[in-house]
């Protein structure tokens, strides 16, 4: 088979009969010389064998001449001198190129770049799927911290700011190519930063990108501990002991709980204090709780499963399960819709003064929501790669805007419904947790399914995040993505250790998300993109004082967003 070579030319194949081809196919290497000696004259190919939508000519005079030229240059390039290679006008263009097999079939060669392109609808949902992460679980809590009215305003305003900065990022390589004549087709945003700011810009973008990835991995560990704990509670209470109750018949009719009533002063505890497991009153329950603790043992159990997965050389196996994230998000939306329809809306507007069951519409804790939203809308470190696969590049801005509209609409839908449907009274709105699934008891079947889906999704995505961290760090430090098992093991132990410590001593995903979002958002959303944009405008002679003032204001917003997280 190795002696049979497919000839690539313009509507053209080698002059050899099918009988001779079959003989050569079976004789192998001993006939390779014969094949080489008779590859200069075209042979007849039936039009039906040519795979194309349009009727094809059999052999044209132009194709025969072109074939002679190609063979002439192929003899000249027998040496290693690249100066004798065929010029561009001799080589057929991709749309005129065919591959002819020994069986007489002719296949049109597709343009590899065009084959990898996606329509706009696929690009929009790819961006939506990439941005939809763990932040969606904290949006209701963020709205509660800011106040219902102010939270909606901030969500819209932050989404628009993040969209504009993302637009700057995707535009930056093309601006360099246009002004400097540099080929930026393969550039990512760190390459743009290196072009303008040197090594400092490249390393800054890399470090802050690592902050977002490691922050996401820490949040994943906290959530996986949470979901695994509640899954075990459900199985133990409903399958093993069959006696899970909420401590009172009245509370079993209450589908929403306040799991940490002592941390929320000012709300009604008469109902929430009843929520407990009857299994905790006997010795078997006490023994189970001792070995199945959310902040004591569960984070350690996860090490046994996830640390070996992080050490895999390739993450291609886990990439096959990325579609599960879309299923989980869709199920969350369905779950929120069903719960809201059953609970109804519970809203009262108290503009500035708090009440027993409701929070003010405007609260001073709003920076906590801005920190969460900065990470929730963050896609700036990979948006260039996603948009390269868009089939119609002229629609990039439109498709990016539609994707952000879809993401913002999803966040708004989940956040507003959970906040509005939270039953007040008897519970206070202040009971809404950073992970809104914690407001549902472990015995809730629909929530149990959601936790299992999210747990499986995070177990498969966590090694992918670790692989991205490894590739970027090891690639920069050692020039090799896998320098050695010891190097990878030490890096993975540090990442896993950070997740375990946070899950055991500070399992507040809302705070972890807002700090991670504010830190990486300052550099990769507000600072570097705006500086790159102003440098680009100055090179083009279009930088005005209004533009300097506006983009400087964006940088100030990023700094204020980060500083405010330390005072909330």
NUPA-595362 format. One line per 2 residues: number of its first residue (from 0); their letters; for each residue x, y, z of C-alpha. Coordinates in nm, 3 decimals, decimal comma, m for minus. Layout:
BEGIN
NUM> a> X:Y:Z | ... .
END
This chain:
BEGIN
0> xx> 0,000:0,000:0,000 | 0,288:0,235:0,077 .
2> xx> 0,398:0,221:m0,287 | 0,068:0,354:m0,415 .
4> xx> 0,077:0,733:m0,416 | m0,226:0,953:m0,474 .
6> xx> m0,157:1,227:m0,726 | m0,291:1,574:m0,648 .
8> xx> m0,355:1,799:m0,947 | m0,611:2,011:m1,126 .
10> xx> m0,877:1,773:m1,268 | m0,599:1,525:m1,339 .
12> xx> m0,480:1,170:m1,255 | m0,193:0,945:m1,355 .
14> xx> m0,199:0,742:m1,678 | m0,237:0,386:m1,557 .
16> xx> m0,505:0,125:m1,617 | m0,715:m0,025:m1,341 .
18> xx> m0,559:m0,363:m1,411 | m0,210:m0,224:m1,358 .
20> xx> m0,325:m0,050:m1,044 | m0,455:m0,376:m0,902 .
22> xx> m0,129:m0,552:m0,987 | 0,069:m0,278:m0,820 .
24> xx> m0,158:m0,283:m0,519 | m0,092:m0,651:m0,456 .
26> xx> 0,270:m0,664:m0,566 | 0,372:m0,389:m0,324 .
28> xx> 0,722:m0,259:m0,318 | 0,858:m0,457:m0,614 .
30> xx> 0,642:m0,254:m0,854 | 0,710:0,087:m0,699 .
32> xx> 0,959:0,169:m0,971 | 0,701:0,099:m1,241 .
34> xx> 0,458:0,334:m1,073 | 0,721:0,605:m1,061 .
36> xx> 0,805:0,565:m1,428 | 0,455:0,608:m1,569 .
38> xx> 0,314:0,900:m1,369 | 0,339:1,161:m1,640 .
40> xx> 0,041:1,097:m1,873 | m0,325:1,142:m1,772 .
42> xx> m0,565:0,849:m1,783 | m0,939:0,839:m1,829 .
44> xx> m1,168:0,893:m1,528 | m1,543:0,856:m1,550 .
46> xx> m1,722:1,184:m1,461 | m1,944:0,997:m1,216 .
48> xx> m1,639:0,911:m1,006 | m1,559:1,274:m0,936 .
50> xx> m1,732:1,379:m0,615 | m1,865:1,730:m0,661 .
52> xx> m2,192:1,909:m0,705 | m2,103:2,046:m1,050 .
54> xx> m2,042:1,834:m1,364 | m1,668:1,795:m1,420 .
56> xx> m1,461:1,780:m1,737 | m1,274:1,457:m1,799 .
58> xx> m0,929:1,604:m1,875 | m0,862:1,956:m2,003 .
60> xx> m0,562:2,081:m2,198 | m0,495:2,334:m1,925 .
62> xx> m0,484:2,056:m1,665 | m0,241:1,853:m1,877 .
64> xx> m0,004:2,150:m1,914 | m0,027:2,222:m1,543 .
66> xx> 0,054:1,858:m1,469 | 0,367:1,875:m1,687 .
68> xx> 0,485:2,183:m1,500 | 0,431:2,019:m1,161 .
70> xx> 0,627:1,710:m1,267 | 0,903:1,930:m1,408 .
72> xx> 0,946:2,111:m1,076 | 0,920:1,782:m0,885 .
74> xx> 1,229:1,655:m1,070 | 1,414:1,979:m0,997 .
76> xx> 1,335:1,956:m0,627 | 1,495:1,616:m0,592 .
78> xx> 1,772:1,794:m0,404 | 1,729:1,979:m0,076 .
80> xx> 1,734:2,320:m0,246 | 1,403:2,487:m0,157 .
82> xx> 1,462:2,761:m0,413 | 1,360:2,515:m0,686 .
84> xx> 1,019:2,440:m0,536 | 0,715:2,513:m0,756 .
86> xx> 0,597:2,878:m0,743 | 0,249:2,960:m0,617 .
88> xx> 0,098:3,013:m0,962 | 0,188:2,655:m1,057 .
90> xx> 0,027:2,491:m0,754 | m0,352:2,458:m0,790 .
92> xx> m0,570:2,656:m0,553 | m0,755:2,457:m0,282 .
94> xx> m1,090:2,488:m0,457 | m0,937:2,338:m0,776 .
96> xx> m0,754:2,052:m0,607 | m0,860:1,686:m0,621 .
98> xx> m0,719:1,368:m0,472 | m0,739:1,065:m0,699 .
100> xx> m0,730:0,723:m0,540 | m0,601:0,401:m0,702 .
102> xx> m0,962:0,280:m0,726 | m1,052:0,552:m0,974 .
104> xx> m1,243:0,773:m0,728 | m1,170:1,145:m0,726 .
106> xx> m1,242:1,352:m0,418 | m1,240:1,728:m0,394 .
108> xx> m0,996:1,852:m0,130 | m1,187:2,068:0,121 .
110> xx> m1,033:2,382:0,256 | m0,930:2,283:0,608 .
112> xx> m0,995:2,630:0,742 | m1,340:2,645:0,593 .
114> xx> m1,421:2,294:0,715 | m1,352:2,397:1,075 .
116> xx> m1,578:2,701:1,062 | m1,904:2,712:1,253 .
118> xx> m2,224:2,902:1,173 | m2,320:3,194:1,393 .
120> xx> m2,575:3,000:1,597 | m2,310:2,743:1,697 .
122> xx> m2,063:3,017:1,791 | m2,323:3,197:2,004 .
124> xx> m2,411:2,885:2,200 | m2,043:2,789:2,232 .
126> xx> m1,979:3,122:2,407 | m2,291:3,074:2,621 .
128> xx> m2,184:2,723:2,720 | m1,831:2,841:2,804 .
130> xx> m1,950:3,128:3,024 | m2,217:2,927:3,205 .
132> xx> m2,027:2,803:3,508 | m2,054:2,785:3,883 .
134> xx> m2,129:3,157:3,905 | m2,492:3,093:3,814 .
136> xx> m2,541:2,934:4,158 | m2,437:3,260:4,329 .
138> xx> m2,639:3,509:4,123 | m2,947:3,501:4,356 .
140> xx> m2,719:3,558:4,657 | m2,551:3,849:4,477 .
142> xx> m2,887:4,010:4,402 | m2,980:3,970:4,767 .
144> xx> m2,656:4,141:4,872 | m2,713:4,436:4,638 .
146> xx> m3,090:4,462:4,676 | m3,345:4,347:4,423 .
148> xx> m3,373:4,669:4,217 | m3,006:4,768:4,239 .
150> xx> m2,904:4,408:4,164 | m3,092:4,406:3,833 .
152> xx> m2,939:4,742:3,735 | m2,587:4,624:3,821 .
154> xx> m2,634:4,298:3,629 | m2,728:4,487:3,312 .
156> xx> m2,456:4,752:3,353 | m2,180:4,501:3,430 .
158> xx> m2,282:4,285:3,134 | m2,253:4,582:2,898 .
160> xx> m1,911:4,679:3,033 | m1,782:4,323:3,003 .
162> xx> m1,919:4,303:2,647 | m1,736:4,620:2,544 .
164> xx> m1,406:4,504:2,693 | m1,449:4,166:2,522 .
166> xx> m1,509:4,347:2,192 | m1,178:4,529:2,243 .
168> xx> m1,000:4,197:2,296 | m1,124:4,032:1,974 .
170> xx> m1,046:4,348:1,777 | m0,689:4,390:1,905 .
172> xx> m0,504:4,135:1,680 | m0,668:4,271:1,366 .
174> xx> m0,574:4,627:1,461 | m0,207:4,523:1,487 .
176> xx> m0,223:4,341:1,154 | m0,376:4,644:0,987 .
178> xx> m0,139:4,906:1,131 | 0,188:4,709:1,136 .
180> xx> 0,133:4,452:0,861 | 0,206:4,167:1,103 .
182> xx> 0,044:3,827:1,057 | m0,171:3,789:1,371 .
184> xx> m0,392:3,504:1,250 | m0,259:3,268:1,517 .
186> xx> m0,228:3,524:1,799 | m0,402:3,508:2,134 .
188> xx> m0,447:3,797:2,375 | m0,120:3,725:2,565 .
190> xx> 0,059:3,767:2,230 | m0,108:4,105:2,187 .
192> xx> 0,002:4,206:2,537 | 0,357:4,097:2,461 .
194> xx> 0,355:4,300:2,139 | 0,268:4,623:2,324 .
196> xx> 0,420:4,568:2,670 | 0,692:4,307:2,617 .
198> xx> 0,749:4,018:2,854 | 0,579:4,207:3,137 .
200> xx> 0,251:4,219:2,948 | 0,268:3,854:2,849 .
202> xx> 0,345:3,735:3,202 | 0,082:3,964:3,353 .
204> xx> m0,190:3,820:3,132 | m0,065:3,468:3,208 .
206> xx> m0,058:3,518:3,587 | m0,404:3,669:3,607 .
208> xx> m0,540:3,402:3,374 | m0,401:3,148:3,620 .
210> xx> m0,582:3,329:3,902 | m0,914:3,278:3,725 .
212> xx> m0,842:2,911:3,652 | m0,713:2,825:3,999 .
214> xx> m1,000:3,021:4,155 | m1,245:2,818:3,948 .
216> xx> m1,076:2,495:4,061 | m1,105:2,601:4,427 .
218> xx> m1,474:2,680:4,380 | m1,519:2,343:4,210 .
220> xx> m1,363:2,163:4,507 | m1,592:2,343:4,753 .
222> xx> m1,898:2,265:4,541 | m1,799:1,904:4,482 .
224> xx> m1,764:1,861:4,858 | m2,107:2,016:4,902 .
226> xx> m2,276:1,806:4,634 | m2,109:1,483:4,745 .
228> xx> m2,213:1,548:5,105 | m2,578:1,613:5,015 .
230> xx> m2,584:1,317:4,778 | m2,460:1,092:5,057 .
232> xx> m2,717:1,240:5,297 | m2,997:1,168:5,050 .
234> xx> m2,886:0,807:4,992 | m2,829:0,740:5,363 .
236> xx> m3,159:0,891:5,474 | m3,384:0,754:5,201 .
238> xx> m3,221:0,424:5,111 | m3,038:0,305:5,421 .
240> xx> m3,240:0,421:5,723 | m3,568:0,522:5,550 .
242> xx> m3,650:0,777:5,820 | m3,540:1,118:5,701 .
244> xx> m3,779:1,380:5,837 | m3,742:1,749:5,899 .
246> xx> m3,821:1,717:6,269 | m4,181:1,830:6,231 .
248> xx> m4,471:1,743:6,004 | m4,532:2,111:5,939 .
250> xx> m4,179:2,168:5,811 | m4,203:1,875:5,570 .
252> xx> m4,447:2,090:5,375 | m4,185:2,368:5,353 .
254> xx> m3,973:2,306:5,040 | m3,715:2,576:5,121 .
256> xx> m3,491:2,597:5,428 | m3,252:2,837:5,597 .
258> xx> m2,956:2,605:5,661 | m2,752:2,845:5,876 .
260> xx> m3,009:3,050:6,073 | m2,761:3,182:6,331 .
262> xx> m2,561:3,357:6,059 | m2,864:3,559:5,943 .
264> xx> m2,985:3,785:6,226 | m3,325:3,940:6,202 .
266> xx> m3,513:3,663:6,026 | m3,774:3,419:6,158 .
268> xx> m3,604:3,119:6,325 | m3,918:2,953:6,461 .
270> xx> m3,953:2,746:6,146 | m3,593:2,710:6,030 .
272> xx> m3,464:2,580:6,362 | m3,686:2,274:6,323 .
274> xx> m3,500:2,148:6,019 | m3,283:1,859:6,127 .
276> xx> m3,244:1,490:6,059 | m3,397:1,247:6,299 .
278> xx> m3,105:1,020:6,227 | m2,890:1,267:6,415 .
280> xx> m3,070:1,173:6,740 | m2,944:0,813:6,745 .
282> xx> m2,601:0,653:6,763 | m2,600:0,535:6,402 .
284> xx> m2,674:0,885:6,281 | m2,398:1,031:6,497 .
286> xx> m2,152:0,777:6,360 | m2,253:0,857:6,002 .
288> xx> m2,221:1,232:6,058 | m1,876:1,178:6,206 .
290> xx> m1,743:1,006:5,893 | m1,956:1,204:5,645 .
292> xx> m1,883:1,567:5,730 | m1,914:1,843:5,471 .
294> xx> m1,614:2,037:5,599 | m1,431:1,758:5,784 .
296> xx> m1,397:1,442:5,577 | m1,560:1,495:5,235 .
298> xx> m1,288:1,732:5,102 | m1,030:1,467:5,192 .
300> xx> m1,224:1,185:5,026 | m1,218:1,375:4,697 .
302> xx> m0,836:1,365:4,694 | m0,846:0,988:4,637 .
304> xx> m1,053:1,036:4,321 | m0,929:1,360:4,169 .
306> xx> m0,554:1,373:4,237 | m0,482:1,070:4,011 .
308> xx> m0,704:1,217:3,739 | m0,504:1,541:3,744 .
310> xx> m0,184:1,347:3,671 | m0,311:1,212:3,337 .
312> xx> m0,078:1,314:3,056 | m0,369:1,402:2,826 .
314> xx> m0,712:1,542:2,906 | m0,877:1,429:2,582 .
316> xx> m1,083:1,162:2,761 | m1,247:1,421:2,989 .
318> xx> m1,312:1,658:2,697 | m1,572:1,411:2,571 .
320> xx> m1,797:1,495:2,866 | m1,801:1,874:2,825 .
322> xx> m2,149:1,853:2,673 | m2,271:1,752:3,018 .
324> xx> m2,230:2,113:3,129 | m2,500:2,223:2,885 .
326> xx> m2,734:1,953:3,014 | m2,671:2,059:3,375 .
328> xx> m2,743:2,427:3,303 | m3,062:2,343:3,114 .
330> xx> m3,174:2,121:3,400 | m3,102:2,403:3,648 .
332> xx> m3,320:2,639:3,445 | m3,602:2,382:3,439 .
334> xx> m3,560:2,323:3,813 | m3,578:2,696:3,890 .
336> xx> m3,888:2,732:3,672 | m4,071:2,446:3,843 .
338> xx> m3,976:2,562:4,194 | m4,082:2,921:4,121 .
340> xx> m4,417:2,808:3,979 | m4,486:2,606:4,294 .
342> xx> m4,368:2,865:4,546 | m4,512:3,175:4,378 .
344> xx> m4,368:3,526:4,410 | m4,299:3,685:4,749 .
346> xx> m4,196:4,046:4,699 | m4,229:4,367:4,898 .
348> xx> m4,040:4,682:4,811 | m3,856:4,849:5,098 .
350> xx> m3,631:5,101:4,929 | m3,373:5,176:5,197 .
352> xx> m3,490:5,037:5,533 | m3,474:4,663:5,610 .
354> xx> m3,768:4,465:5,745 | m3,804:4,134:5,920 .
356> xx> m3,851:3,927:5,605 | m3,725:4,150:5,322 .
358> xx> m3,402:4,329:5,231 | m3,382:4,688:5,103 .
360> xx> m3,387:4,753:4,730 | m3,053:4,935:4,754 .
362> xx> m2,781:4,795:4,980 | m2,419:4,891:5,044 .
364> xx> m2,306:4,532:4,985 | m2,350:4,569:4,607 .
366> xx> m1,972:4,528:4,532 | m2,012:4,162:4,622 .
368> xx> m2,245:4,127:4,323 | m2,007:4,315:4,092 .
370> xx> m1,725:4,079:4,192 | m1,939:3,773:4,117 .
372> xx> m2,057:3,916:3,784 | m1,701:3,998:3,676 .
374> xx> m1,623:3,627:3,685 | m1,969:3,527:3,560 .
376> xx> m1,924:3,729:3,237 | m1,553:3,652:3,206 .
378> xx> m1,446:3,488:2,880 | m1,184:3,736:2,766 .
380> xx> m0,887:3,498:2,790 | m1,030:3,257:2,529 .
382> xx> m1,272:3,467:2,321 | m1,025:3,510:2,033 .
384> xx> m0,999:3,133:1,993 | m1,377:3,090:2,000 .
386> xx> m1,438:3,364:1,744 | m1,175:3,229:1,501 .
388> xx> m1,405:2,935:1,430 | m1,692:3,164:1,330 .
390> xx> m1,777:3,110:0,966 | m1,875:3,471:0,896 .
392> xx> m1,605:3,685:1,055 | m1,790:4,004:0,965 .
394> xx> m2,061:3,899:1,212 | m1,828:3,860:1,510 .
396> xx> m1,952:4,170:1,688 | m2,316:4,078:1,635 .
398> xx> m2,265:3,718:1,747 | m2,067:3,823:2,053 .
400> xx> m2,342:4,069:2,149 | m2,612:3,804:2,108 .
402> xx> m2,408:3,560:2,317 | m2,374:3,813:2,599 .
404> xx> m2,745:3,888:2,574 | m2,820:3,517:2,609 .
406> xx> m2,583:3,480:2,906 | m2,719:3,791:3,078 .
408> xx> m3,074:3,674:3,018 | m2,995:3,335:3,174 .
410> xx> m2,839:3,497:3,482 | m3,130:3,738:3,511 .
412> xx> m3,386:3,460:3,480 | m3,230:3,239:3,746 .
414> xx> m3,141:3,521:3,985 | m3,474:3,702:3,972 .
416> xx> m3,687:3,386:3,996 | m3,500:3,242:4,294 .
418> xx> m3,503:3,575:4,478 | m3,866:3,650:4,404 .
420> xx> m3,991:3,297:4,479 | m3,803:3,260:4,806 .
422> xx> m4,087:3,224:5,061 | m4,089:3,537:5,277 .
424> xx> m4,255:3,489:5,522 | m4,193:3,248:5,691 .
426> xx> m3,826:3,283:5,590 | m3,626:3,599:5,544 .
428> xx> m3,476:3,689:5,207 | m3,150:3,723:5,396 .
430> xx> m3,142:3,341:5,418 | m3,056:3,303:5,048 .
432> xx> m2,723:3,118:5,037 | m2,420:3,175:4,806 .
434> xx> m2,512:2,836:4,656 | m2,889:2,859:4,619 .
436> xx> m2,918:2,478:4,610 | m2,830:2,486:4,982 .
438> xx> m3,170:2,643:5,041 | m3,336:2,316:4,943 .
440> xx> m3,332:2,017:5,179 | m3,127:1,706:5,102 .
442> xx> m3,451:1,508:5,073 | m3,566:1,704:4,765 .
444> xx> m3,554:1,459:4,474 | m3,529:1,717:4,195 .
446> xx> m3,249:1,901:4,373 | m3,079:1,566:4,437 .
448> xx> m3,075:1,501:4,061 | m2,933:1,850:4,000 .
450> xx> m2,656:1,791:4,254 | m2,566:1,455:4,101 .
452> xx> m2,553:1,606:3,750 | m2,338:1,897:3,866 .
454> xx> m2,111:1,665:4,065 | m2,046:1,444:3,762 .
456> xx> m1,991:1,749:3,541 | m1,739:1,900:3,782 .
458> xx> m1,551:1,572:3,825 | m1,497:1,565:3,446 .
460> xx> m1,425:1,937:3,405 | m1,186:1,965:3,702 .
462> xx> m0,906:1,765:3,527 | m0,953:1,984:3,218 .
464> xx> m0,897:2,299:3,424 | m0,592:2,139:3,583 .
466> xx> m0,462:2,050:3,237 | m0,498:2,413:3,124 .
468> xx> m0,308:2,534:3,430 | m0,036:2,274:3,372 .
470> xx> 0,003:2,356:3,003 | 0,040:2,729:3,061 .
472> xx> 0,266:2,712:3,367 | 0,490:2,424:3,257 .
474> xx> 0,505:2,554:2,902 | 0,636:2,890:3,023 .
476> xx> 0,875:2,752:3,285 | 1,015:2,442:3,114 .
478> xx> 0,906:2,473:2,751 | 0,730:2,135:2,785 .
480> xx> 0,373:2,062:2,886 | 0,478:1,745:3,069 .
482> xx> 0,837:1,793:3,194 | 0,811:1,498:3,432 .
484> xx> 0,581:1,318:3,670 | 0,735:1,479:3,980 .
486> xx> 0,684:1,831:3,842 | 0,320:1,757:3,761 .
488> xx> 0,258:1,590:4,095 | 0,397:1,885:4,293 .
490> xx> 0,185:2,132:4,094 | m0,129:1,921:4,138 .
492> xx> m0,070:1,882:4,513 | m0,051:2,261:4,548 .
494> xx> m0,375:2,311:4,352 | m0,559:2,034:4,536 .
496> xx> m0,426:2,158:4,871 | m0,571:2,504:4,806 .
498> xx> m0,911:2,351:4,729 | m0,907:2,125:5,035 .
500> xx> m0,814:2,408:5,272 | m1,087:2,636:5,139 .
502> xx> m1,348:2,358:5,151 | m1,262:2,278:5,512 .
504> xx> m1,210:2,626:5,661 | m1,387:2,877:5,431 .
506> xx> m1,649:2,702:5,213 | m1,813:3,026:5,096 .
508> xx> m1,822:3,007:4,717 | m1,973:3,355:4,692 .
510> xx> m1,665:3,515:4,846 | m1,422:3,295:4,651 .
512> xx> m1,595:3,381:4,323 | m1,611:3,754:4,391 .
514> xx> m1,243:3,779:4,488 | m1,130:3,569:4,190 .
516> xx> m1,349:3,772:3,957 | m1,230:4,106:4,090 .
518> xx> m0,860:4,011:4,072 | m0,855:3,861:3,722 .
520> xx> m1,113:4,114:3,602 | m0,889:4,406:3,696 .
522> xx> m0,610:4,282:3,469 | m0,781:4,089:3,187 .
524> xx> m1,103:4,288:3,159 | m1,041:4,649:3,257 .
526> xx> m0,665:4,720:3,259 | m0,489:4,535:2,975 .
528> xx> m0,767:4,554:2,710 | m0,821:4,927:2,762 .
530> xx> m0,446:5,001:2,753 | m0,410:4,793:2,437 .
532> xx> m0,701:4,980:2,279 | m0,555:5,322:2,363 .
534> xx> m0,212:5,221:2,225 | m0,380:5,100:1,907 .
536> xx> m0,576:5,424:1,868 | m0,262:5,629:1,921 .
538> xx> m0,078:5,437:1,646 | m0,368:5,505:1,410 .
540> xx> m0,379:5,873:1,508 | m0,737:5,843:1,637 .
542> xx> m0,682:5,876:2,011 | m0,889:6,163:2,157 .
544> xx> m0,913:6,299:2,509 | m1,270:6,169:2,535 .
546> xx> m1,144:5,819:2,462 | m0,862:5,854:2,716 .
548> xx> m1,108:5,976:2,978 | m1,358:5,697:2,918 .
550> xx> m1,105:5,414:2,916 | m0,926:5,555:3,219 .
552> xx> m1,264:5,550:3,395 | m1,293:5,178:3,312 .
554> xx> m0,956:5,114:3,477 | m1,068:5,308:3,785 .
556> xx> m1,383:5,093:3,799 | m1,172:4,777:3,792 .
558> xx> m0,949:4,901:4,075 | m1,252:5,011:4,281 .
560> xx> m1,420:4,675:4,224 | m1,117:4,494:4,364 .
562> xx> m1,063:4,726:4,660 | m1,430:4,713:4,761 .
564> xx> m1,415:4,334:4,805 | m1,190:4,379:5,108 .
566> xx> m1,438:4,607:5,285 | m1,755:4,400:5,238 .
END
